Each structure stands twice: as structure tokens, then as C-alpha cells.
């Protein structure tokens, strides 16, 4: 993993098309430390989620669909982007980006 990916202040978790977690950067390992941190690598991402999230994620893996949403946890608002990725134009799995956002955020409409 490139140093900038490893150290960026965005949690990045990668899983293969079967849902096996293959990579986590430092922020993701810290974010999920109570769930095992880097010990999650090699486990199935579906085992980390309760219903109905587990079923939704399973469907996303199968149908290669994107999911974007915000959450608030422990007083911090986050944007979550879960997206399929490809290697050599072939579906390879999912990547999740999770990063904190301000509770109030500017929004611009550009032409």
C-alpha cells in the first residue's frame, strides 16, 4: 500500500468480490480497533454487519452497486462511500471510504 494511502485521514477498507477483507489503511484499522483492527484482514466483511445491513451489503457485492450515505456516531458526522472496483476492467470487489465531515457544510452548484 502506498504511504499516502496508508496514512491519509480517511478510513479505507478493501474487500474482494467474495467479501473477504484484503486491505485496510491505518485510519480504518483504528476506526475498527474495537472489532479487531488489522485482524479483520482475511475475514468476511459480511460477518462485521448486523441485519439489515448484512443483506444489503451481500446484494451490493452480488450486483456490484454503489452505496453512499452519512452517519453520526459518537458526535462525529461521517460520509461513507462503498463502491465496486475493477482490476483490468474485471470486477474485483468493494472499497469503502469513510471520512469525517463538518455537521454544517457548504454546498456549491457549479455550471
C-alpha positions in Angstrom: 0.0 0.0 0.0 1.4 3.4 -0.9 2.4 5.6 2.1 -0.1 8.3 1.3 -3.0 5.7 1.2 -1.7 4.1 4.4 -1.5 7.5 6.2 -4.4 9.6 4.8 -7.0 10.7 7.3 -9.7 8.7 5.5 -10.6 5.1 6.6 -10.1 2.9 3.5 -11.2 -0.8 3.6 -10.9 -3.1 0.6 -12.6 -6.5 0.1 -12.5 -8.9 -2.8 -15.6 -9.9 -4.8 -16.4 -12.6 -2.2 -16.4 -10.1 0.6 -13.0 -11.1 2.2 -11.2 -8.0 3.6 -7.9 -7.8 1.8 -6.6 -4.4 2.9 -7.1 -1.6 5.5 -5.2 1.6 5.9 -4.1 2.9 9.3 -7.2 5.0 9.8 -9.5 2.0 9.0 -7.5 -0.2 11.4 -8.0 2.5 14.1 -11.7 3.1 13.3 -12.4 -0.7 13.7 -9.9 -1.4 16.5 -12.7 -2.5 18.9 -13.8 -5.0 16.2 -10.3 -6.4 15.7 -8.5 -3.7 13.7 -6.0 -5.3 11.3 -7.1 -8.8 12.5 -10.2 -8.2 10.3 -8.0 -8.6 7.2 -8.8 -12.1 5.9 -12.3 -12.2 7.4 -15.6 -11.7 5.6 -17.0 -8.2 5.6 -20.5 -9.7 5.9 -19.6 -11.0 9.3 -19.0 -7.5 10.5 -22.5 -6.2 9.8 -25.9 -6.9 11.5 -29.1 -7.2 9.6 -30.4 -5.5 7.5 -27.0 -4.1 6.6 -25.7 -7.6 6.0 -28.3 -8.4 3.4 -27.9 -5.1 1.7 -24.1 -5.5 1.5 -24.5 -9.0 0.2 -26.7 -7.7 -2.6 -24.2 -4.9 -3.3 -21.4 -7.5 -3.7 -23.6 -9.7 -6.0 -24.9 -6.8 -8.1 -21.9 -4.5 -8.0 -23.9 -1.5 -6.8 -22.6 1.6 -5.1 -23.9 2.9 -1.7 -23.3 6.4 -0.4 -24.7 7.8 2.9 -23.9 9.8 6.0 -23.9 8.7 9.7 -23.4 10.3 13.0 -21.5 8.3 15.6 -20.1 9.5 18.9 -20.9 13.1 18.0 -19.0 12.9 14.7 -20.7 13.0 11.3 -19.2 10.8 8.5 -19.7 10.3 4.8 -19.5 6.6 3.8 -18.9 5.7 0.2 -19.0 2.0 -0.7 -18.2 1.3 -4.3 -17.2 -1.7 -6.5 -13.8 -1.5 -8.1 -12.2 -3.2 -11.1 -8.8 -4.5 -11.9 -8.0 -4.8 -15.7 -11.7 -4.0 -16.3 -12.9 -7.0 -14.3 -14.9 -6.7 -11.1 -12.6 -7.3 -8.2 -14.5 -6.3 -5.1 -15.5 -3.3 -3.0 -13.8 -0.4 -1.4 -15.2 1.7 1.4 -14.1 5.2 2.1 -15.2 6.7 5.4 -14.3 10.2 6.5 -15.5 12.8 8.9 -17.4 15.8 7.6 -18.5 19.0 9.4 -22.0 19.0 10.8 -22.7 22.1 8.6 -21.1 22.0 5.2 -21.0 24.4 2.3 -22.6 23.2 -0.9 -21.9 24.7 -4.3 -23.8 24.2 -7.5 -21.4 24.6 -10.4 -22.3 25.1 -14.0 
